Amino acid sequence: MRILILGADGFIGRHIAVHFRTKGDHVIASARRVSRLSRMGFDTLRCDLASPEASTPAFWRENLRDVDAVVYAAGLLTGSEARFQAVHVTALQALLQTRPQTCPALFLSAVGIDEIDTPFARYRRDSERICREEDAIILRAGLVLGDTSYGGSSLARALAALPLITPQIGDGQQAFNPIHAADLAQSIDDLLSRAQPGQYEIGGTETVTQKDMLTAYRSWLGLGRSVALPLPRWLARGIGWVGDRMRLGPISSTAVDQLDAGVCATVILPENSPPARGFTQFLNARPAGTQDLWHARLYLLRPLLRLTLAFLWLFSAGLGLFLTPETFLPLLPGAPWPDGISVLMARLGGVVDLALGLALLRGWRPQLIAAAQFAMVATYTLAFTFLVPALWLLPLGGLLKNLPILVLIAISAILEDER
C-alpha cells in the first residue's frame, strides 16, 4: 500500500510513518521540513499546509496520484487565525475533495475539543465537520505518549523530574487514559483497512489522575519522593499566557486548558479492533535510560536558558546605548580610530544586542538567533583581544567569561531543536 502521511515530522506522525514502513507499506512522509525524514529513509513530500498552493485541487491531484490511503496527522496547537484556517480547513477540504473515492482518508483529531473554546478546539471541530461531509474517517485520540516524547509528554516528564517538588494544575485529580503512540498507529492501520467512514475514539485501558501519572513518571525515572505542589488555576493560566507570547511550545494556554480539563477518551472502535495497552503496562515495558533522565531534567532549563541569554543581551544593549563615553573610552587606549568611531560602534552594538534580546524573548527563529549570538560574542572576544589583550587577565574574568557564554549559546541551540 502507498500511504501519504501529512504531519509526518511530528511526534505522532513519525510513529505512524514508522509503523507502516515496518509492516512493508510504501510511506510518503509529508511535512513543512522533510530533510530529516528523507535522511531517515522515507520518500517525502515537502508541503506547508498553510501555503496557498496546498489549498488548490491541482496540488493534491498531482500528489495523490497512485496513493492508496491518506493519514492527516497535521495540526496546529498555537498560531494565527489565518494559519489555523489554512491547515485545518482549506487544505484539508481541498485534499478530501480531490482524492479518488477508492482512497480512504483518516483525520487524526483529539478528545476533549467539545468542552473547551480555544482556536485549537474550534478549528478541530471545523475539520471534523469537513471530514463528515467528505466521508473521511475521524479518529479522536486521548493523551498520546510513547517511548520518546515531545511537547506535552516532554513537559509531563520534566515536571516529574524536578527536584523536591512536582507541580500540578489544581488538585491534580483530572483523569487521563493515555495511549501509546505505537498502539494508536496500529488502530489507524486497522481503520484504514476497514475503510468505513465514521467517527471513532481511542484511549488506553487504564485511567490515572494527573497526580498519579506524574508520580509514575518520577518512579520510572528512578527518582526519589517529591512534594506535590498544586498550582492555582489563575497562576497556571498566567504561565500559559507567558508561554504563548514567548512561543515556549507545550507551555501554552491551550496545554494548560487541556491539563485542567483532563483528557479521558471513551473507546469507540469497530468490533475486533486491536487492543491498546494501559499506561502502567507500556510505561514499565522498558527501563528509563540516561537519555530519558537528561531530557527530562534539561527540558525546563530550555526556557530558563533563553531568558538568561535574553537578559544578557538586553542588559548589554542598555550599556551600549546609554553608557557615557567617559565610562568606556578609557578601556580602549590606543584604539586605531577616533573616539567618535568607538562611540558609534558602541551605539550600533547596543542596537544589535537589543534586537537579539527581543528575538530571544519572542522565540523568533531560534537557530538563526543562536548563530547570530555566537557570531557576536566571538566577534566581541576577538576584537577586544586585539585592542585590549589585558582584558583576559582581569581578576573577575573579563573576556574569560565569554568562553562559557559561547558554550551556553551552543547548548541553547541544541535544546531549541526539538525535531
Secondary structure, DSSP 4 states (H G I P E B T S, - for coil): -EEEEETTTSHHHHHHHHHHHHTT-EEEEEES--HHHHHTT-EEEE--TTSGGGGSHHHHHHHTTT--EEEE----SS--HHHHHIIIIIHHHHHHHHS-TTS-EEEEEETTTTT--SHHHHHHHHHHHHHHHTT-EEEEE--EE-SS--THHHHHHHHHTSSSEEEEETTS--EE--EEHHHHHHHHHHHHHHT--EEEEE--S--EEHHHHHHHHHHHTT----EEEEEPHHHHHHHHHHHHHHT-TTSSHHHHHHHHH-B----B--TTPPPPPPHHHHHTTS---HHHHHHHHHHTHHHHHHHHHHHHHHHHHHHHHHS-HHHHGGGSTT-SS-HHHHHHHHHHHHHHHHHHHHHHHHT-SHHHHHHHHHHHHHHHHHHHHHH-GGGGG-TT-GGGGHHHHHHHHHHHHHHH---
